[in-house]
Amino acid sequence: NVKETGIGKWTEAQLMRGIREGIRPDGSLIGPPMPIHMYRGISDDDARALVAYLLAQPPVKNAVPKSIYHIKLPRSYGPSIKK
């Protein structure tokens, strides 16, 4: 979901942070499946390539509900960020 109802308004830096750290622009956690620990150390070039691919996808417009997780997240996700 890339355009106005998804990540389409995120900057390149925000998308790269989302991929690497699993954090949205508002500071909340994306939650599973992000972040994948293997993505934390990817190069800037590889992260930019992922962002370019995502933004090249056709737009999808739909309602995106707030994420709610009914499972305990692993410690590696860090402390909860509640806004």
C-alpha positions in Angstrom: 0.0 0.0 0.0 2.2 2.7 -1.3 0.3 5.9 -2.0 -1.8 8.2 0.2 -3.3 5.5 2.3 0.0 3.9 3.0 3.7 4.7 2.9 3.4 7.1 -0.1 3.9 10.2 2.1 6.9 8.8 3.9 10.3 10.3 3.1 13.1 8.1 1.9 14.7 8.4 5.3 11.5 7.4 7.0 11.1 4.4 4.8 14.7 3.4 5.4 14.1 3.7 9.2 11.0 1.6 8.9 12.9 -1.1 7.0 15.9 -1.1 9.3 14.3 -0.4 12.7 10.5 -1.1 12.3 9.5 2.4 13.3 6.9 4.6 11.7 7.4 8.3 11.1 5.2 9.0 14.2 7.5 6.9 16.4 5.2 3.9 16.8 6.3 0.4 16.0 5.4 -1.2 12.7 5.5 -4.6 14.4 5.8 -8.0 12.8 7.2 -8.6 10.3 9.3 -5.4 10.6 12.1 -5.1 11.5 13.7 -8.2 10.3 17.0 -8.4 12.0 18.8 -9.1 8.8 17.7 -5.7 7.4 19.2 -3.7 10.3 22.7 -3.7 8.8 21.9 -3.3 5.1 23.8 -0.6 3.2 22.3 2.7 2.3 22.5 1.7 -1.3 20.5 -1.5 -0.7 18.0 0.4 1.5 17.5 3.0 -1.2 17.0 0.2 -3.8 14.2 -1.3 -1.6 12.6 2.1 -1.2 12.8 2.8 -5.0 11.2 -0.6 -5.7 8.4 0.0 -3.1 7.6 3.5 -4.5 7.6 2.1 -8.1 4.6 -0.2 -7.3 1.1 0.8 -8.5 -1.0 2.8 -6.0 -3.6 1.0 -3.9 -6.3 3.0 -2.1 -8.0 1.4 0.9 -8.7 1.9 4.5 -5.8 1.0 6.7 -6.8 0.3 10.3 -4.6 0.9 13.3 -2.3 -2.0 13.9 -3.3 -4.0 17.0 -1.1 -7.0 18.2 -2.6 -9.7 20.3 0.8 -11.4 20.9 3.6 -10.3 23.1 6.4 -8.9 20.9 9.9 -10.2 21.4 12.3 -8.1 23.5 14.3 -7.3 20.4 11.5 -5.0 19.4 12.4 -2.8 22.4 10.0 -1.0 24.7 6.5 -0.2 23.6 6.0 3.3 22.1 2.4 4.5 22.8 1.2 7.7 21.3 
